[in-house]
Amino acid sequence: MIGSFRNFAKTKFAGLLVFIMIIPFVFWGMGSMFSSGNTNNIAKINNINISTQDFIDHINKSNIPEKTIRANLDNNIIEELLSTLISSTLLEQEIKDLNIIISKKILSKKIKTNKNFFDEDGNFDRIKYEKFLLENNQSAPGFEFRLKDRELQKKLFDYIGAGTSTPSFLAKKMFIEENQKIEVEYINLANFYKKKNEITEKEIKDFLNENEDQLKIEYIDFEYAIINPKNLIGVDEFNQAFFDKIDEIEMNISNNLDLKSILSSSDIKTINVENFRYSQEKSNIEKKIFESKNIKFDIFEDENNYIIYKISKLEKRSPDLSDIDLKNEIIDLISQRNKFNYNKELFDKINNKKFNDNDFVLMGKNNINSLVLNSVRDNKKFEINSVELLYSLPPKSFTLISDEKNNTYLARILKIMTLDRIEDDKKFKEYISKQNSNTRNNILKSYDLLLNEKYNVVLNQKTIERVKNFFK
């Protein structure tokens, strides 16, 4: 829980390789956390066994802090890490089956043509290469091994997507569809929503009764103190004597000593807080204590201070409407619900063909605006997902869209002005490349399905639970 002032090593992001079969996590770096492990199998891919030791080695190489893993056990971090290992094993097997290789000569050329290792004259500089390895705490064999793995996987994906060439008519079709102009009429729905000041006391009470359990507010009573070198040991610097005292405080917390007893040898005053409920206006320290309410007695860092706290009471209560801020929060919730219900009802009418041009004109009266969208990337008025939605619909369509400020609009597509010809050759070439990329991605998705059929993956759930127990 304590450590950033004592951690003089540089931390780095350890990006887990993104495979086509999984979406991995990205966390902060760490050192080895296991030195040995049970050799029972944790997974099996066809006839290939993945042992617990293989998985432990994979965790160690991922450089994820033990604290981070422990904090995310309920978020399936162990399963995600195992997925990355299974994915890499599948790719290794595919590379082996297809006899894909990369020679030492090619590997050496890859390193020597990396511009990060060039000198001012554009030549490979061995000293720059070695400096890079030192700064990143890597050995040359380790770096070259990982580079070889990446290149083999790249060759695999190149092999899978080999020969993909998009016919020009498909690129032209995409170019025209994304660059045609669309004339749109729209109505801001803000004027149709019930105003907050029109929400009655009865509506508020009915809303509370309907959502009694969900709306209960958590309150806590706690006591805390701010600790720094000045008030703990009488100096301004974070020295060893200060950290020794912090270690002693941590030990006393683990022994559940009284907060005032822990601080009795110093002149540090405690602060008592009662009936605290979370809101953005509260102090950062008190909000952090509330966020840590599941740990009743603890110490944590806050900028250049340490905060020791002890929670004495935690309870849930029904909202107190005499609290003006709380009442306004409830009104906000009711307002959002009303907007959602109005939008849903309108959207259902559109989907069920019960909304037409006359309804649109009647709703808009004198408040109908219009504009022309110049391409699928034209997001000057509406947010980009809404623009893409408009470009996916035919003329005379109705839909609901929004802008970057979360205002909602009812939109009608008046007409679509299709391009007669393509004049910008450079721009068109970009679309050939884009369509090639789309085709390649579709091939990779098909390859993903092939792998699912080709390999049978069996997990040993008991071994997975045993690994999780290491962190509990």
C-alpha positions in Angstrom: 0.0 0.0 0.0 3.0 2.3 0.6 5.8 2.7 -1.8 5.9 5.4 -4.5 8.4 7.6 -2.4 10.6 4.6 -2.0 10.4 3.3 -5.5 13.4 4.7 -7.4 13.1 2.4 -10.3 11.4 3.5 -13.5 8.0 1.9 -14.1 7.0 1.0 -17.7 3.8 0.0 -19.4 3.9 -3.7 -20.2 1.7 -4.1 -23.2 0.4 -7.6 -23.6 0.4 -8.6 -27.3 -2.9 -8.2 -29.0 -3.9 -11.4 -30.6 -6.8 -12.0 -32.9 -8.6 -14.2 -30.5 -8.5 -12.1 -27.3 -8.5 -8.6 -25.9 -5.8 -8.4 -23.3 -5.2 -6.1 -20.3 -2.4 -3.4 -20.1 -0.9 -2.8 -16.7 2.2 -1.3 -15.0 5.6 -3.1 -14.8 6.9 -5.3 -12.0 9.5 -7.9 -11.2 9.2 -11.7 -10.8 6.5 -12.7 -8.3 6.9 -16.5 -8.5 10.1 -18.5 -8.3 8.5 -21.9 -8.7 5.1 -23.5 -9.3 3.1 -26.6 -9.5 3.7 -28.5 -12.8 0.1 -29.7 -13.1 -1.5 -28.8 -16.4 -3.6 -25.6 -16.3 -4.8 -26.0 -19.9 -4.6 -28.3 -22.9 -4.7 -27.4 -26.6 -5.3 -30.6 -28.6 -2.3 -32.7 -27.5 -0.3 -29.7 -26.2 -0.1 -29.3 -22.5 0.3 -25.9 -20.8 1.7 -26.5 -17.3 1.2 -24.3 -14.2 4.9 -23.5 -14.4 4.4 -22.3 -18.0 1.7 -20.0 -16.8 3.8 -18.8 -13.9 6.6 -18.0 -16.2 4.2 -16.1 -18.5 2.9 -14.0 -15.5 6.5 -13.2 -14.5 7.3 -12.1 -18.1 4.1 -9.9 -18.2 5.6 -7.5 -15.6 2.2 -6.9 -13.9 2.5 -5.9 -10.2 1.3 -8.5 -7.7 -0.9 -5.8 -6.1 -2.6 -5.1 -9.4 -3.3 -8.8 -10.0 -4.7 -9.2 -6.5 -6.9 -6.2 -6.9 -8.3 -7.5 -10.2 -8.9 -11.2 -9.3 -12.7 -10.6 -9.4 -12.3 -8.9 -12.8 -10.9 -12.2 -14.3 -7.3 -11.0 -14.7 -6.0 -14.5 -14.3 -8.3 -15.8 -17.0 -7.2 -12.9 -19.3 -3.5 -13.7 -18.7 -4.2 -17.3 -19.4 -6.0 -16.3 -22.6 -2.9 -14.4 -23.8 -0.7 -17.5 -23.2 -3.2 -19.8 -25.0 -3.3 -17.4 -27.9 0.5 -17.2 -28.2 0.7 -21.0 -28.0 -1.8 -21.3 -30.8 0.1 -18.9 -33.0 3.4 -20.7 -32.3 1.7 -23.9 -33.4 0.4 -22.4 -36.6 3.9 -20.9 -37.4 5.4 -24.4 -36.8 2.7 -26.2 -38.9 3.2 -23.7 -41.8 7.0 -24.0 -41.5 7.4 -20.2 -41.3 11.0 -19.3 -40.4 13.1 -16.2 -40.1 16.9 -16.4 -40.5 19.5 -14.7 -38.4 20.5 -12.6 -41.4 17.0 -11.2 -41.8 16.8 -10.6 -38.0 20.1 -8.7 -38.0 18.9 -6.6 -41.0 15.7 -5.7 -39.1 17.8 -4.4 -36.2 20.3 -2.6 -38.4 17.6 -0.8 -40.4 15.7 0.4 -37.4 15.9 4.2 -37.5 16.0 4.4 -33.7 19.5 3.0 -33.9 20.8 5.3 -36.6 23.5 7.9 -36.1 23.4 11.4 -37.6 24.6 10.1 -40.9 21.8 7.5 -41.1 24.1 4.5 -40.4 23.5 1.8 -37.8 25.1 2.8 -34.5 26.0 -0.1 -32.2 26.4 2.1 -29.2 22.8 3.5 -29.7 21.5 -0.1 -29.8 23.3 -1.1 -26.6 22.1 2.1 -24.9 18.5 1.3 -25.9 18.9 -2.2 -24.3 20.4 -0.7 -21.1 17.7 1.9 -20.7 15.0 -0.7 -21.2 16.6 -3.2 -18.9 16.9 -5.8 -21.7 19.6 -8.2 -22.9 20.5 -8.5 -26.6 19.4 -12.2 -26.8 16.1 -11.3 -25.0 15.3 -8.4 -27.3 16.2 -10.4 -30.4 14.1 -13.3 -29.2 11.0 -11.1 -28.8 11.7 -9.4 -32.2 11.9 -12.8 -33.8 8.5 -13.8 -32.3 6.9 -10.5 -33.6 8.4 -11.0 -37.1 7.2 -14.6 -37.2 3.7 -13.6 -36.2 3.8 -10.8 -38.8 4.8 -13.4 -41.5 2.0 -15.6 -40.4 -0.6 -12.8 -40.8 1.0 -11.8 -44.1 0.7 -15.4 -45.2 -3.0 -15.6 -44.2 -3.8 -12.4 -46.0 -1.5 -13.0 -49.0 -2.9 -12.1 -52.4 -5.6 -9.8 -51.1 -6.2 -7.3 -53.8 -9.4 -5.2 -53.9 -11.1 -4.7 -57.2 -11.2 -0.9 -58.1 -15.0 -0.9 -58.3 -15.3 -1.8 -54.5 -12.9 1.0 -53.6 -14.8 3.3 -55.8 -18.1 2.3 -54.2 -16.7 3.0 -50.8 -15.3 6.3 -51.9 -18.6 7.4 -53.3 -20.6 6.2 -50.3 -18.4 8.0 -47.8 -17.9 11.3 -49.7 -21.4 11.9 -51.0 -23.2 14.9 -49.6 -26.3 14.4 -47.4 -28.9 17.2 -46.7 -30.3 16.8 -43.3 -33.1 18.5 -41.4 -33.1 18.2 -37.6 -35.1 19.3 -34.5 -33.5 19.8 -31.1 -35.6 17.7 -28.7 -34.6 19.8 -25.7 -37.8 21.8 -26.0 -39.9 18.6 -25.8 -38.5 17.3 -22.5 -40.2 18.1 -19.2 -38.3 20.9 -17.4 -36.7 20.1 -14.1 -38.7 22.9 -12.4 -41.9 21.2 -13.6 -41.2 18.0 -11.7 -43.6 17.8 -8.8 -43.1 16.6 -5.2 -45.4 13.7 -6.0 -43.2 12.6 -8.9 -40.2 12.7 -6.6 -41.9 10.6 -3.9 -43.2 8.1 -6.4 -39.7 7.8 -7.9 -38.2 7.2 -4.5 -40.8 4.5 -3.7 -40.3 2.8 -7.1 -36.5 2.7 -6.7 -36.2 2.5 -2.9 -33.3 0.0 -2.7 -31.4 1.4 -5.6 -31.5 4.9 -4.3 -30.3 4.3 -0.8 -27.3 6.5 0.1 -24.2 5.2 1.9 -23.0 7.2 4.8 -19.9 6.7 6.9 -18.4 8.0 10.1 -14.6 8.1 10.3 -11.6 9.6 11.8 -8.4 10.4 10.0 -5.1 12.3 10.2 -2.6 13.7 7.7 1.0 12.5 8.2 4.1 14.0 6.7 7.8 14.1 7.7 7.4 17.5 9.4 4.7 16.5 11.8 5.9 12.9 12.3 9.7 13.3 12.8 10.2 17.1 12.7 12.0 17.3 9.3 10.9 18.2 5.8 12.5 15.3 3.9 11.3 11.8 3.3 14.2 9.9 4.9 14.7 6.4 6.2 13.7 7.4 9.7 10.3 8.6 8.3 9.7 5.4 6.4 10.7 3.4 9.5 7.9 5.2 11.4 5.4 4.6 8.5 6.3 0.8 8.7 5.7 0.9 12.4 2.3 2.6 11.9 1.4 -0.1 9.3 2.3 -2.8 11.8 0.1 -1.1 14.5 -2.8 -0.9 12.0 -2.4 -4.7 11.3 -2.6 -5.3 15.0 -5.8 -3.1 15.1 -4.5 -0.6 17.7 -6.6 2.5 18.4 -5.9 5.4 16.0 -5.2 7.9 18.8 -2.8 5.4 20.4 -0.9 5.0 17.2 -0.4 8.7 17.0 0.1 9.3 20.7 3.9 9.7 20.5 3.5 12.6 18.0 1.6 15.9 17.9 -0.6 14.9 15.0 -4.3 15.8 15.5 -7.1 13.7 14.1 -10.2 14.9 12.2 -13.6 13.5 13.0 -16.2 13.2 10.2 -19.8 12.1 10.7 -22.6 11.3 8.3 -20.3 11.6 5.3 -21.8 10.9 1.9 -19.9 11.1 -1.4 -20.2 14.2 -3.6 -17.8 15.9 -5.9 -17.7 19.0 -3.7 -16.1 17.1 -0.8 -12.3 17.2 -0.2 -10.2 14.8 -2.2 -8.8 13.1 1.0 -12.3 12.4 2.3 -13.5 11.2 -1.0 -10.6 8.7 -1.2 -11.4 7.4 2.3 -15.0 6.9 1.2 -13.8 5.0 -2.0 -11.7 2.8 0.3 -14.6 2.1 2.7 -14.4 -1.6 2.3 -11.1 -1.5 4.2 -12.0 -0.1 7.6 -8.5 0.8 8.9 -5.7 1.7 6.6 -3.0 4.2 5.5 -2.5 5.5 1.9 -0.5 8.1 0.0 -2.0 11.4 -1.1 0.4 13.6 -3.0 3.2 14.5 -0.4 1.3 13.2 2.6 0.2 9.9 4.1 -3.4 9.6 5.3 -4.3 7.2 8.2 -8.0 6.6 8.7 -10.4 4.4 10.6 -14.1 4.0 9.7 -16.3 3.5 12.7 -19.7 3.3 11.0 -21.1 2.5 7.6 -24.8 2.4 6.8 -27.3 2.9 3.9 -30.2 5.2 4.3 -33.1 6.4 2.1 -32.5 9.8 0.6 -33.1 12.8 2.8 -35.1 15.3 0.7 -34.3 18.1 3.2 -30.8 17.9 1.8 -31.1 20.3 -1.1 -28.1 18.9 -3.0 -29.4 15.4 -2.6 -32.9 16.4 -3.7 -31.4 18.0 -6.9 -29.6 14.8 -7.7 -32.9 12.9 -7.5 -34.5 15.5 -9.8 -31.6 15.0 -12.2 -32.3 11.3 -12.2 -36.0 11.8 -12.9 -35.2 14.3 -15.7 -32.8 11.8 -17.3 -35.5 9.0 -17.0 -38.1 11.3 -18.6 -35.7 12.1 -21.5 -35.0 8.4 -22.0 -38.6 7.5 -22.0 -39.5 10.3 -24.5 -36.7 9.3 -26.8 -37.6 5.6 -26.6 -41.2 6.3 -27.4 -40.2 8.4 -30.4 -37.7 5.9 -31.6 -40.3 3.1 -31.4 -42.7 5.1 -33.6 -40.0 5.6 -36.2 -39.1 1.8 -36.2 -42.8 0.8 -36.4 -43.4 3.2 -39.4 -45.8 5.3 -37.3 -43.9 8.5 -37.8 -44.1 10.4 -41.1 -43.2 13.8 -42.8 -46.4 15.4 -41.5 -45.5 14.4 -37.9 -42.0 15.9 -38.4 -43.3 19.2 -39.7 -45.9 19.4 -36.9 -43.2 18.8 -34.3 -40.7 21.2 -35.8 -43.1 24.1 -36.6 -40.6 27.0 -36.8 -37.7 25.1 -35.1 -36.6 22.9 -38.0 -32.9 23.5 -38.9 -31.0 22.1 -41.9 -27.4 21.5 -43.0 -25.4 19.6 -45.6 -22.9 16.9 -44.5 -19.9 16.8 -46.9 -18.6 13.3 -46.0 -18.9 10.6 -43.4 -16.1 12.4 -41.5 -18.0 15.7 -41.3 -18.6 16.0 -37.5 -18.8 19.8 -37.2 -22.3 19.6 -35.9 -23.1 16.0 -34.9 -20.8 13.5 -33.2 -19.0 11.1 -35.5 -21.1 8.0 -34.6 -24.3 9.9 -35.5 -22.8 11.0 -38.8 -21.9 7.4 -39.6 -25.5 6.4 -38.8 -26.9 9.0 -41.1 -24.6 7.8 -43.9 -25.9 4.2 -43.4 -29.6 5.2 -44.0 -31.6 5.8 -47.2 -33.2 9.1 -48.2 -36.4 10.1 -46.4 -35.3 8.2 -43.2 -35.9 9.4 -39.7 -33.5 8.7 -36.8 -32.3 10.1 -33.5 -28.8 11.5 -33.3 -26.7 13.5 -30.9 -23.8 16.1 -30.8 -20.7 16.2 -28.6 -22.6 18.0 -25.8 -25.1 15.1 -25.6 -28.0 17.1 -27.1 -30.4 14.8 -28.8 -32.0 15.6 -32.2 -34.7 14.1 -34.4 -33.2 14.0 -37.9 -34.7 13.6 -41.4 -32.6 12.8 -44.4 -33.9 15.0 -47.2 -31.7 13.9 -50.0 -28.4 12.2 -50.8 -26.2 13.9 -53.5 -24.1 11.2 -55.1 -20.8 12.0 -56.7 -20.7 11.7 -60.5 -16.9 11.1 -60.8 -13.8 10.8 -58.7 -11.4 13.7 -59.2 -8.9 13.3 -56.4 -6.6 10.4 -57.5 -4.5 10.7 -54.3 -7.6 10.4 -52.1 -8.9 7.5 -54.2 -5.7 5.6 -53.7 -6.2 5.9 -50.0 -9.5 4.2 -50.4 -7.9 1.3 -52.3 -5.6 0.8 -49.3 -8.6 1.2 -46.9 -10.6 -1.4 -48.8 -7.6 -3.7 -48.9 -7.4 -3.4 -45.1 -11.1 -4.2 -44.7 -10.7 -7.3 -46.9 -7.7 -8.4 -44.9 -9.6 -8.0 -41.7 -12.4 -10.1 -43.0 -9.9 -12.8 -43.9 -8.4 -12.7 -40.4 -11.9 -13.0 -38.8 -12.4 -16.1 -41.0 -9.0 -17.4 -39.8 -10.1 -16.8 -36.2 -13.1 -19.1 -36.8 -10.8 -21.7 -38.4 -8.6 -21.7 -35.3 -11.7 -22.3 -33.1 -12.5 -25.3 -35.1 -9.0 -26.6 -35.5 -8.0 -26.4 -31.8 -9.8 -27.8 -28.8 -8.9 -25.8 -25.7 -9.6 -27.4 -22.3 -9.1 -25.5 -19.1 -8.3 -27.0 -15.7 -10.5 -24.9 -13.5 -9.2 -26.3 -10.2 -5.6 -25.4 -11.2 -6.8 -21.9 -12.2 -8.4 -21.5 -8.7 -5.2 -22.7 -7.1 -3.2 -20.0 -9.0 -5.7 -17.4 -7.8 -5.1 -18.5 -4.2 -1.5 -17.4 -4.5 -2.8 -13.8 -4.5 -5.4 -14.0 -1.7 
